[in-house]
């Protein structure tokens, strides 16, 4: 089985620096990375259902289905043919690490993480700043009050709750040795050290990243379609920013001390902590 390009993916928790990390990695001359989540992983999941269920199940043999799926990955990123390293972005990858490994044996899953309290606080700031509450991140029936919004985001179908379950699954599961955890706080306080370790893990050549001049891609159409302008905005300089905590105490208490990736004794699967 010949793999023509290298693929790694960014996954993990939302509002945890994945867009910033992709922007920084794009500075490397060998790397292509998108500015927001792509449909690649969901498309592969749809293909999986065709290949493994129903009347067409016998039509796909070993080797054939891998070629078809790699064709989807590389076809989507076809505009980056001069870049030997692809970095795809999707929360879904944490649920399909064995599939990723079957398609690209050397692939790593970069899991961006952050204190859950500040993830929910960031979501609330984004949604509440629009007086019409148009964000499709939360169904309209759950947008009226902060408690409704937070409860939905934390639910099994919410943007945070779903990603949180996937992150726990992959960190404590059998594929943990394939993941690289990037903590948002460390990324914004010491980006060069994080990128140096990450580059080594990904097999990238040595490169001097410039956290003082970060360029994001135009994601306005994508963000507007979600009713959440600014969702994937990237500041031109990497730095920690101070925000006021606006969450109710019961949420803070519920989510406090949940950063399991910082507890070395819990890292049974030898995940890399960048």
C-alpha positions in Angstrom: 0.0 0.0 0.0 1.6 3.2 -1.1 0.7 6.5 0.6 1.8 9.5 -1.5 1.5 12.2 1.1 1.7 12.5 4.9 -1.5 13.3 6.8 -1.9 14.4 10.4 -5.1 15.7 11.9 -6.1 18.3 14.5 -9.0 17.3 16.7 -9.8 17.5 20.4 -11.9 20.2 22.2 -13.5 23.3 20.7 -12.4 26.8 21.5 -9.0 25.3 22.5 -6.6 26.8 19.9 -7.1 24.5 16.9 -7.5 27.4 14.5 -4.5 29.2 16.0 -2.4 26.0 15.8 -3.3 25.4 12.2 -2.4 29.0 11.3 1.0 28.5 13.0 1.7 25.2 11.3 0.9 26.8 7.9 4.0 28.9 8.4 6.0 25.8 7.8 6.8 25.5 4.0 5.9 21.8 3.9 2.5 22.0 5.6 -1.0 22.7 4.3 -3.7 23.2 6.9 -7.3 24.6 6.6 -8.7 27.5 8.5 -11.6 25.6 10.0 -13.1 22.2 10.4 -13.4 20.3 7.1 -16.0 17.8 5.9 -13.4 15.2 5.2 -14.0 13.0 8.3 -17.8 13.1 8.0 -17.6 12.2 4.3 -15.4 9.2 5.2 -18.0 8.1 7.8 -20.7 8.3 5.1 -18.5 6.1 2.8 -18.0 3.7 5.6 -21.7 3.0 5.8 -21.9 2.3 2.1 -18.9 0.0 2.2 -19.9 -2.0 5.3 -23.7 -2.2 5.2 -26.4 -3.2 2.7 -26.3 -4.5 -0.8 -22.9 -3.1 -1.7 -21.0 -4.6 1.2 -19.3 -7.3 -1.0 -18.1 -4.8 -3.6 -15.2 -3.3 -1.6 -12.1 -5.3 -0.9 -9.0 -4.7 1.1 -6.9 -2.2 -0.7 -9.8 -0.8 -2.8 -11.6 0.9 0.1 -8.3 2.4 1.3 -7.7 3.9 -2.1 -11.2 5.3 -2.4 -11.0 7.0 1.1 -7.5 8.4 0.5 -8.9 9.8 -2.7 -11.5 11.7 -0.7 -8.8 13.1 1.6 -6.4 14.2 -1.1 -9.2 15.3 -3.5 -10.6 17.7 -0.9 -7.1 19.1 -0.3 -6.2 19.1 -4.0 -5.3 22.8 -4.0 -2.2 22.1 -1.9 -0.3 19.7 -4.2 2.9 21.5 -3.6 2.7 20.7 0.2 3.9 17.2 1.2 2.2 17.3 4.6 -1.6 17.7 4.9 -3.2 18.6 8.3 -6.9 18.1 8.3 -9.1 19.5 11.0 -12.2 17.9 12.5 -13.6 16.9 16.0 -14.7 13.7 14.3 -11.2 12.3 14.0 -11.0 11.4 17.7 -13.8 8.9 17.0 -12.1 7.3 14.0 -8.4 6.9 14.9 -8.2 3.2 13.7 -9.6 4.3 10.3 -7.1 7.1 10.1 -4.3 4.7 11.0 -5.4 2.2 8.3 -5.3 5.0 5.7 -2.2 6.8 6.8 -0.1 4.5 9.1 2.1 7.4 10.3 -0.7 9.8 11.0 -0.8 11.6 14.4 -3.9 13.1 16.1 -3.2 16.5 17.6 -5.7 17.0 20.3 -6.2 20.6 21.3 -7.4 20.9 24.9 -8.3 23.7 27.4 -9.8 24.1 30.8 -13.5 23.3 30.3 -14.6 26.3 32.3 -12.9 28.6 29.8 -14.2 26.7 26.8 -17.8 27.2 27.9 -17.0 30.8 28.9 -15.6 31.4 25.4 -18.7 29.9 23.7 -21.0 32.0 25.9 -19.1 35.2 25.0 -19.4 34.4 21.3 -23.1 33.6 21.4 -24.3 36.3 23.8 -22.6 39.2 22.0 -25.2 38.9 19.2 -28.4 40.4 20.5 -30.5 38.2 18.1 -28.8 35.0 19.4 -28.5 33.6 15.8 -25.7 31.1 16.5 -26.5 27.7 15.1 -24.1 26.2 17.7 -27.2 26.1 19.9 -30.7 25.2 18.7 -33.1 28.2 18.9 -35.2 26.4 21.6 -32.1 26.4 23.9 -30.8 30.0 23.3 -33.0 32.1 25.5 -31.0 32.1 28.7 -27.4 31.4 29.7 -28.4 28.4 31.6 -30.2 26.9 28.6 -27.3 27.6 26.3 -24.7 26.1 28.7 -26.8 23.1 29.4 -27.2 22.4 25.7 -23.5 22.9 24.9 -22.6 20.5 27.7 -25.2 17.9 26.6 -24.2 14.8 24.6 -25.2 16.5 21.4 -23.7 19.9 22.3 -20.5 21.2 20.7 -18.6 20.8 24.0 -20.3 17.7 25.4 -19.8 15.7 22.2 -16.1 16.6 21.8 -15.5 16.0 25.5 -16.7 12.4 25.2 -14.6 11.8 22.2 -11.5 13.3 23.9 -12.0 11.0 26.9 -12.4 8.0 24.6 -9.2 8.6 22.7 -7.1 9.6 25.6 -8.0 6.6 27.7 -8.4 4.2 24.8 -6.1 1.8 22.9 -5.0 4.5 20.4 -3.7 7.0 23.0 -0.1 6.4 21.8 -1.0 8.0 18.5 -2.2 11.3 20.0 -0.4 14.5 20.8 -2.0 16.8 23.4 -1.6 20.5 22.9 -2.8 22.5 25.9 -4.1 25.9 25.0 -2.5 27.6 28.0 0.9 26.3 27.1 0.5 27.1 23.4 -0.3 30.8 24.1 2.4 31.2 26.8 5.2 29.3 25.1 4.3 28.7 21.4 7.8 28.1 20.1 8.5 25.3 22.6 5.2 23.6 21.8 5.7 23.9 18.0 9.3 22.6 18.3 8.1 19.5 20.1 5.1 19.1 17.9 7.3 19.4 14.8 9.6 16.6 16.0 6.6 14.3 16.7 5.2 15.0 13.2 8.5 14.5 11.5 8.7 18.0 10.2 12.0 19.7 9.4 13.3 22.3 11.9 11.6 25.6 11.3 11.5 29.0 13.1 7.9 29.9 13.6 6.9 33.5 14.1 4.2 33.8 16.8 4.4 37.6 16.5 2.9 37.5 13.0 0.1 35.0 12.6 -2.1 35.0 9.6 -5.5 33.4 9.6 -7.5 32.4 6.5 -10.8 34.0 5.5 -13.4 31.9 7.3 -16.2 34.6 7.3 -18.5 32.6 5.0 -18.1 29.4 7.1 -18.7 31.3 10.3 -21.6 33.3 9.0 -23.3 30.0 7.8 -23.1 28.9 11.5 -24.6 32.2 12.6 -21.5 32.8 14.6 -19.2 35.5 13.1 -15.7 35.5 14.4 -15.9 31.8 15.4 -12.5 31.1 13.7 -10.9 34.5 13.9 -7.2 34.4 14.7 -5.3 37.2 16.4 -2.2 38.5 14.6 0.0 37.8 17.6 0.0 34.8 20.0 -0.6 36.0 23.5 -2.7 35.1 26.5 -5.8 37.3 26.8 -7.7 38.1 29.9 -11.5 37.6 29.9 -14.1 38.0 32.6 -15.6 34.7 33.8 -19.4 35.0 33.2 -20.5 31.4 33.9 -22.8 30.6 36.9 -21.1 29.0 39.9 -22.8 25.6 39.4 -21.1 25.2 36.0 -17.7 26.3 37.3 -18.0 23.8 40.2 -19.1 21.0 37.9 -16.2 21.5 35.5 -13.4 22.4 37.9 -10.4 20.1 38.1 -11.4 18.2 35.0 -8.1 18.6 33.1 -7.1 15.0 33.2 -4.4 15.4 30.6 -2.3 17.3 33.1 -2.3 14.3 35.5 0.7 12.1 34.5 -0.6 9.1 36.5 -3.8 9.1 34.3 -1.8 9.0 31.0 -1.8 5.2 30.9 -1.7 5.1 27.1 1.5 7.2 26.8 0.0 10.1 24.9 2.5 12.7 24.0 2.0 16.0 25.9 3.4 18.8 23.8 
